[in-house]
């Protein structure tokens, strides 16, 4: 069951008149071109890309706790679904902007939806439908979590009460720890996904040459449960060289950093999802040139410019 909570003439004219007519037409055409050039950035972009949502981004807007969209949410009972453990759907309240891209997010080993719930409203307020899920059991392994992420996306786009708000061709996956390993499994199994973001991911499989989905892997320099040297880094290195991909290693962070509201995770996740789910090149500026090491970034690798 689902419960909703509130929270788009034939004789030739004299020579002078013909020339005047040409000049008038030329002036009108020039004015029209100037007018087009003076259109606001949002309108001009919207004409080129119908998937853009929200105003032009700034560093402040992608770091903000909330984006431009008011957000509503609906709970999905585990009793009402098959293939995963239910969860919470966060979505922009407005219908004025048409459909939105969507992302499903899995928690990690022994964890519940609450451990990744902060990502729901933070991402949804930037213009996405976000489904934070519980898994069938807290002990499920990455391959199972990958299947459950895909089952959640299928429910979201086909059966959920907000299915009319979702563009089923623009979907992504995220996950923490074994859920991050699961997001790699989901991307491998469903190449049509537009973006994947594993967060301090864990998986026994280290080779991901099959993946065709633009993938940003976020690791943590202080991770002792899924050390970057044996998980996040090999995952990144074994993605295809031709793929749009990135490796962000958080500075002064642990395996559990993705379980709390984190501005660095949010800003680069938003930019990656916008760039590849929405094809919104306005966000390319935050990904290319590659971000430099800082108080919050230990290392960043990737390919620039992006080609997808």
Helices and strands as residue ranges (DSSP letters): E 2-5, H 15-37, H 41-48, H 59-63, E 71-76, G 78-80, E 87-92, E 100-106, G 113-116, H 118-124, E 128-133, H 142-158, G 163-165, E 166-176, H 178-189, E 195-199, E 215-220, H 232-237, E 245-250, G 257-259, H 263-277, G 281-286, E 297-302
